[in-house]
Amino acid sequence: MPDDLVPADHVITIFGACGDLARRSLLPALWHLDREGMLPASFRVIGNSLEDLTTDDFRALARRAVEEFSSADIPEDAWTEFSEKLSYTSRQFKPEDAGPMTEAIRTAESEVGGSPRRLFYLAVPPSAYSSLTEAIGAGGLKERSRVVYEKPFGGNLDATCKLNAEVHEILDKSQVYRIDHFLGKETVQNILALRFANGMFEPVWDAKHIDHVQIDIPETLGIGTRAGFYESIGAMKDMIVTHLFQVLTFVAMEPPSRLAADDLMMEKTKLMNCLQPLGRDDVVRGQYVGYKDEEGVAPDSQTETFFAARIAIDNWRWGGVPFFLRTGKRLAGQQWSVTLAFKQPPRTMFGEPPSDFSYDHLALELAPAEGISLGFLAKRPGPTFSLTPASMNFEYGSFGSGLIGAYERLIHDALIGDRTLFTSAETLEAAWHALEGITRDPPPVEPYDQGSWGPEKAEALIAPRRWRQPTQS
């Protein structure tokens, strides 16, 4: 591995280390990075949570998490070496009581030796971000530190601006890593390569050639045991302002002068500032039937589990091209994709196109199968000249090697100080500005059946076009 990709020695502290995110993603990611030789030569990991565990308990929790959620092998000698670098403290880290946690971090630093860097990962509710950031400052731990903030970062424009101000009162811009794991996905990153490195795509990536764009992140799962979190968030805050808007920036932004953090963030912010504010007629909020019966959900809940939006971008490249965003729980499929539908040429010489075909399109498949497909019309074999849908497909599996996970990529980027795939304060504030009208005056939620594609109004939102479903080529 090149020297600039080898992290310096580190003490990594995970706040919320017993939570769902840590178990499903962070602890398995650290294990996989260690197996791939992508962690520092010397490091320690401190887990912190309110659960009353010993270090041995935490190591056992980490082992169970890796067994359940990681595909990496677990040789016993390698696990023993890794687990010995894990420790745990349940002491709450507060500005007025930062001493015990600070002492645990400094003890770990003495074990690493020298002056290791510090990485703090805040896998906790957003309401704790300000206090934990203040405690980092109060504990004298700002120096050599980087802090990763999970989404959602703020719940509306005012809250986001306030949180940004509080965070930057303690930390420099270069120390703040607002994470969105969608930007760690290979296919999302490949949008940049597809757009800007290929002469067949770059010239047609604009309003002259594109009819509309769809960004679709459906989920078949419900809220599980996360009712306490989800009731206060909903689909818009959980998915739109984070995942879907961040993918939108990669699809629609102007080319950066370099693939460097500041240049990329600047173009993303410029794009977000071009979004037209959304009104009630631009969105559909839905709630699956049975949501109110979930444990922890209020019987009169108006929390949306489905959100669709029609976005207008007011700039020269995209003027007049609608962007349609859709996400939801308990839907009929779970293929996450970006679809660019090309404008239709005159087809009078061929007669009517097939009824099941709408637009030539380029589809970027984000998950679970990551790849790129191109849908178009071709002549049906036979004596008559009739058209039929056809496709060409590229799958990342064809490279013959496993993809590095999104969290693994982004944790490694944070360790080496690469902010390219993270989100700036300005980008987030611009995103919330576009959604401010909806946060203040949301339309009512529309019921939809589990296993469907959401409320009927979502079909009207995109009409006369139609949503491309995962089963369509």
Secondary structure, DSSP 8 states (H G I E B T S, - for coil): --GGGS---EEEEEETTTSHHIIIIIHHHHHHHHHTT-S-SSEEEEEE-SS---HHHHHHHHHHHHHHH--S---HHHHHHHHTTEEEE----BTTB-HHHHHHHHHHHHHH-S--EEEEEE-S-GGGHHHHHHHHHHTT--TTEEEEE-S---SSHHHHHHHHHHHHHHS-GGGEEE--GGGGSHHHHHHHHHHHS-TTTGGGSSTTTEEEEEEEEE-S---TT-HHHHTTTHHIIIIIIIIIHHHHHHHHS---SSSSHHHHHHHHHHHHTTB----GGGEEEEEETTGGGSTT--TT----SEEEEEE-B-STTTTT--EEEEEESSBS---EEEEEEE-----GGG-S--TT----EEEEEEESS-EEEEEEEEE-SSSS--EEEEEEEEEGGGGSS----HHHHHHHHHHHT--TTSB-HHHHHHHHHHHHHHHHS----EEE-TTBSS-THHHHHHTTS----TT--
